[in-house]
């Protein structure tokens, strides 16, 4: 299962948060600094419990303001 976690951080703290995230490589597949509503996008791959625990871990990082997690789903369109 894959998920995309959008992370908003305190102003000027993107580099510090990225450095912390790079140390948590267990299920993190990619970290991207992005423009838009979020500051950082993290691609996660694991089972639902691993993804849930990683997002809970993210919330313990003091410079993270908000997270939004988008979980990949399979849809059969019947085509």
Buried (B, 14 or more C-beta within 10 A) or exposed (E): BEBBBBBBBEEEBBEBBBEBBEEBEEBBEEBEBEEEEBBBBBBBBBEEEBBBBBBEEBEEBEBBEEBEBEEEEEEEEEE
